[in-house]
Amino acid sequence: MKSKTILFSLFILIVLVQLYIPLKMILGEEDVLTNGKEFKFETAPVDPVDPFRGKYISLRFKNNTFPIENKEDWARNEEVFVILKNNINGFAEIDTIVHKKPLESIDFIKTKVQYVYAYKKEKTISVKYPFERFYMEEFKAKEAELLAADTFKDTTKTIYASVFIKNGKAVLNNVFIDKIPIKDLVSKKEN
């Protein structure tokens, strides 16, 4: 009888752990969306060969490079912290990149160095933002792809991603074309 009680208690513990982990992840993202600071990251055209894979849009960002003084101080795939600020147009840009985690009161993202570039006097690093996929309904992805491609051709329109940031964590909230969510624009075209 004792072994059945122990097995049942162990089973309940395993179930609780399996529920706790996804719940903690969901609540963590909700906390970032609720209490984090919003930044708008201006996007750049995506390689037309494979811009969508499955049910998400692959995003590339205009402001993902930063000038450096010494190439040897940085390594590809190295973990870094990108400290952000808003430019005069209201879009996020890199203020600085550091090796150690900054104070929590600063707006930053934990990420990795994608490339270290040095040619003549120009030395830069590019970072890979942790929010390069925007998930959508599967059947709307193709229409969103066409809409985004048309928008990049029109220099009067702006595409940006709304990202909430808190204590190094980032949550991609939405993608906008001229302040209108891309999901709404795709829905309008279907009707």
Steps between C-alpha positions, in 0.01 A plus 500: 500500500786736582657452156171597330484817706860586410439431130183709502679787678785479248250502213328812639839671541594426136165633377543820702853554365376449143229759555729744682765533228275614210292713735815677623607565139159641405478719810854626436409614149177657624700690763729639229200603287324660797790661686772527235587800286392501136756552224428522129762322288498611138522201268702453182406300190530126547675269254221422250613140455376382839332778700239272660542159649181340617274725703732791571655799331879524510599852598824683435577831663665815367678585823692190605860619452725700728848653447783355708858604565675163528395190306678270744266605786206325333429146378228350285220335706627672814225594747465878528259758637359764263402823676224679308375852449243660271617715209336829399248309283390285795670180385732289711869522440809362670643736760787268588591132527665358810638164616349505851135521600404863570292626788132408479392864471657523151311379192703214356475171313707189559611365161797372298751647258410390149804639313818689572593715201828682442606655173760776490391753765140379525439254782150392603312216659151388416268337750224247455189622676309228689169599337551437130184291452144633505248216516175529306214283387634266235266608222569870552879468477517500119280809476710674767814411303364666185380802697840546668685466167278769344550726801880480481477624140307808616748728679218709652384207718660368816506144631598446862476244777361593841717332764461526877819482706555444870818390683665362187196307380322595179152406377393575143148641526403584141621607155363824358482659158447873541366456856245232394554140619593275207235245609230769462626597155497137384147455640379810310639364173316168553162674547 
